[in-house]
Every structure is written in C-alpha cells, then in structure tokens.
Amino acid sequence: MKPRYPTSTRGLHAAAALLAIVVPFVSAVGAGADPTVAAGTPGFSWFRFLAPFHMVVLHLPIGFLLLVSAIEIWTWRKPSAERREVIQLGMTLGVVATALTMLLGYLRASDGGYDELTLSHHRGWGIAAGALILVAWGLHRAILRDPAPGGLVAFRTLLFTGLLCLAITGHHGGSLTHGTTLLTEHAPESVRHLLGLGSARSPSNPSTASAVSFATVRASLEKKCFICHGVEKQKGKLRLDDRALALIGGTSGRPAITPGDPGRSEIIRACLLPASHDEAMPPEGKEPLTSQELTALIHWIQAGASY
C-alpha cells in the first residue's frame, strides 16, 4: 500500500485569495486604468507607489525556491513525510511570492522607459517561470496524496526548470536596471575578446585633444548616466548615448546637450541642482558625477559635444 501524506487546504486558500487580488489589478493595468485616480486622488497613484517594490519582493521567490530545492535534494536521498510537508509549505510561499512579484513587475513596466526587446525577454521568461512553479506546486499537492515515483520525477523536473527560468529572468531584469555591460564592464581583455565585446581601454593614440576629452566623458556617462538613459532604458524618454537623441532631449522638451553652450544644456542644469531637488541628476541614492567629471563634461559641451 502506498504511503499517504496528510494534506492541508491552507495553501490552496492562500493562493486563491492572492489570485482574487492579483487578477483585478493586472486587468486594470492591461486596461490602462488607475483606481486611485478614479477615486478622486489627483497627484497620487497607488500604482506608481507600489511599482518600485518589485525590486524588493523579487528576492522572495528566489529564496523560497532555492530553499525548497535544497530540501528536495535532501529528501531525494532520505525520503521523509515531514519534509514533504515543509516542501509543500515552501512551494505555496514561492507561488504567492512569484505572483506578487509578477504583479509588481507589470506595474513597474507600465511606467515605461525600458528597452522593449529586453523587457519582452524579461517578461516572457518571468511568465514561464511562474507557470512552471505553479504547475509544480499543484503537482506536489497531488504527490502528498499519492507519492508515486513518476510524480516526483515530474515535480523535480518542473522545479529545477522553473529555477533556471527564474535565473534567466533575473539576468534580463538586471540588464534593464543596470545595463547589459554590468557583468562584463571590468572583465579581462581575454574574456571581452572571447565574448566579442572589444577592448574596454580608451584609445592609446588619439588624434586630437577633443577625442581624449570625449573618451573621458563617455567613461563617466557610461558608468553613471547610460544605465537610465541608454540603449536598454530611457527614463523620461531621454537617451544620452546617441548624439542626435541627446540634442532633442526627453519629455521636458529641453535639449539635454546644447553644443557650445553648457548653460543651456539640461544635463548640466540637472547635475548642478541640489540632491534633494526632484529634477536633480542622478536621483538621490545614486553616485553623482565628481567635480572633475562635471568639469570635463562642461568643457566637452563647450567644445561642441562631438561624439
């Protein structure tokens, strides 16, 4: 006679309650609605308030599922009914955390300013991870009632594949937040060559003084500005890595760079604002340009801002 593990409906009730909250919110996001505005609270949005918490909550499903995987490997070698219950609890918490992370991710993405292709990859792998984890959770509930060996093999396959998808999701999410060069920025030249990234060094024999100035300026912009205003992400619809787009500017309607006139360049004005100012760049909590970097930027713009 096959062993039967005791089951509880608490996990099912928790998942159902979460879906009852998530579905209306996701539907509202899809429709472009904001309940707080409809409720008559201009100037404040619950969606915009909650969206940044995606960066906090996303660590929860990773932690829960890594813990479940470790316990599953242990139970694989030494079967235990008690540990099966712990695994089910961990899977339930993982499903809840994954659903909440996906909800906040939709809110975060709705704010715009991200490269569409990278965002699409991040979203697609995230949905795949969530689906695999949800199916694994349901399968494990069935295993508690009928612990067939085939069911355990399927559960482990789903769990570890879901973890792999979660890792890929995190990689694309890191690219959205920190740029695609985060992991390779300080890589050895041999590694950069192997990956086809080219040399990270500045030109050793520049033809003019302006080339040296631009190399210096670009290094600081890549480190501190392109993360939010580069290829992958364009906060405020501003992109600084492309000269033509930088001259146009973003949603403010003012050019970020005005060649020959630093005083009319929005990037200089924003960098000189007090850190507490809403329009100060970079935002509070991020590393600002040093006085030397800002001076170089001003001289570069004064010289014509050649890219």
N, C-alpha and C positions, 0 to 999 in steps of 0.2 A: 504494500500500500504506500503511495507517495505521501511524503510529509506535507502538511498544510500549515502555512504560516498565518497567524492571526492578522486581520486587516482592520484598518480604521477608515472612517469616511471623512475625517477631518481634512486631510489633504485635498480630497475632491471638493469639499465645501469651500476651502480657501481658494482653490483655482477658479471655481465657478464665481465666487464673489469678485475676484480680480478681473475676470472677463467682463462681468457686469459693469465694472468701472472703465476698463480699457476700451471696450467696443464703442461706447458713445463718444469718448474723447478722440479716438482715431477717426471715427466718422466725421466729427466736427472739423478735424484738421484737413481731412480729404475734401471737405466742402468749403474750406477756407473760412470757417466761422470761428469766432472767438466769443464764448459765452459771457466773458466779463464785460465786453463792450456792449453786448445786447442787454446786459443787466444794468447798463447806465453808469459805468465807472470809467469815464474817459481818462486817458493818461496812464492807465494801469492795465496790464494784461497778465492774467494768470499763466497763459501760455509762455510768454517771454520770461516770466519769473521762474517757472519750473524747468524750462528748457536746459539751462546750464547744469542742472542736477544730473543730467545724463552722464557728465564726466565723473560724477561721484558714484552713482548707482551701478555703472557698468562693471565695476570691480566685483560686485557681489556674485553674479552668476559664475564668473571665473573662479572665485574662491570656493563656492559651494560645489561646483562640478569637479574641481581638482580634488577636493576632499572626498567626494563620492567615488572618484576614480581610484584614489589610494585605498579606500576601504574595500572597494570591489576587488581590487587586485589581491588584497589580504584575504578576503572571503573566498576568492577563487582557489587559493591554496588551502585554506582552512574554512570550510563551509560552517555557517552559523546562522540560526534563525534570528537571533537577536541583532546581529549586524545587518541582516536583510531589512529589518525594521528601521534601523538607522539610515541605511541607504535610501529607503523609500522617503523618509523624512527629508534627507538631503536633496533628493530629486524634486520633491514638492517645493522646497525653498528655492531650488535652482530654477524651476519653471516660473514661479512667482517673480523672482528677481529678473529673469530673462524677459518676461512680458513687460515689467515695469521699465526696464532698460530700453526696450523697443519703443514703448510709448514715448518716453522722454527723448529718444533719438528722433522720432518723427517731429516732435516739437522743435528740437534743435535744428533739424534740416530745413524746417519751414521758414526759418529766419533768413535763409539764402546766404549767398557769399561763398559758396563752395564750388569746386570744380565738379561738373555734372558727372563726368565719367568715373572719377574716384568715388564720388558719393554713391553712384549707382552700384559700384562693386561692393562698397561697404554695406549698403542696404541689402543687396542680394545675398551676400554671404551671411549677413545677420539673420535674415529671414530663414535661410537654410538651416542655420544653427538652431534657431528657435523651434523650427518644425521637428528636427531630429530629436531635440531634447524633450519636446512634448510627447512625441511618439514613444521615446524610451521610457518616459515617466509612466505612460499608460500601460506599456508592456510589462514594466516591473510590478505594477499593481496586479496584473494577471499572474505573474510569476509567484507572487505571495500566496495566491490561491492554488496554483498548480505549478510547482517548481520543476518543470520539465527541462532537461539539459539543452534542448534546442532553443527554448525560450531564453535561457541565459546567454547562449552564444549570440542570439539576435540582439539582446539588450546590450551586451558589451560592444558589439559592432556599432550600434547606434550611438552609444555613449561616447566612445572614443572618436568616432567620425564627427559627432557634434562638437567635441572639444577641438578637433582640427579646424572645423569651420569657424569656430569661435576665435581661434588664433589668427586665421586669415582675416576675419572681420576686424579684429584689433589692429592688425597691420595696416589695413586701409583706413581705419579710424585715426591711427597715428599719423598717417600721411596727410589726412585732411587737417589735422590740428597742428602738426609740426613740420609738414613738408616731406617730400619723398626722399630728401637727402639726409634725414635725421640719422639713420644708421650708417651712412657711408661718408658723412661730411669729413670725418677725421680718419678715414680708412687709409692704410698704407698704399703707396703708389702701385704696388704689385696687385693688390686687391682691386683698386679702382680700374686698373688696366684689364684685369680679368673680367670685370663686370661691364667693361666698355664705357666707363664714365669719364675718361680723360684725366688729365692732370689737374690737381687741386691748387697747384702753385701759380702764382702770378707770373706774367711774362718776365723773363730774366733780362731781356734786352729791348725794352720798349723804345719806340722810335721817337716819342715826344714826351714832354713833361705832363701833358694832359692825359696821356694813356696811363701813366703811373697814378695820377690822381683818380682816374676812374676805377682802376683796379682796386685802390684802397677804399673808395666809396662803395663800390659794388660788394666788397667783402663784408662791410658793416651792414649794408642793406640786406644782403642775403641772410645774415645771421639774425637781424632784429626787425626787418620790415617785410620781407618776402613771405614770411610764414602766414601773415594775414592778408598781404596784398601782392600775391604772386600767382603762379600758374594754377595751383590747387585750390586756392581760396582767395576771394576778393571781397573783403569786408567793405561795406559802403560802396560796392561796385567800383572800387579803386584798385588798379593794378599798376605796380611800380616797376616791374621787371621789363616792361615794354615801353619804349620812349613815347611812341605815339599815344598810347593809352594814358601814360602819366601826364602828358601835356593836356589831355582832355579833362582828366580829373574824375571824381566819383559822383555820388548823389548830391554833394554840396553844390555842384556846378562850378566850382573854382578849380583851376588847374593845380595839380599837386606840384608841378615843376614849371616855372616860367624861365626859360633860358635867358641868362644875362641879368636876371632880376630876382635875387633871393627874397627880397622884401615882399614880392607878390607871389611867392611860391608857398602854397598851402602846407607843404611838408615842413618848411622852416617854421611857419607860424605855429603849427601844431606841436612841434618839438620844443618850442620856447615857452609854451603855456605851462602854468603850474600843474604839478602832478595831480592835484585834486580837481582840475577842470575837466568837464565832461568830454571836451574835444581834444584833450592832451594826448599826444602820441609819444611813445606807446602807451597803452592803457595801464592803469595802476596795477602793480604786481609783475609787470614785465620789465626786462632790462632796457633802460633808455640808452640813447646814444651818448657816448662820452663827449667831453668838450672838444677833444681832438677830432673825433669822428664828425661832430657837428660842424666844426670849423672847416674840415675837408669838404664836407657836403656843400657848405656855403660857397667856398672857392670854386668847387666844381660847377655849380649852377652859374656862378658869376662868369665862368669861362665859356659858358654855352651849353653845359649839360650834355656833352657828347657821349653817346652810348657806343 
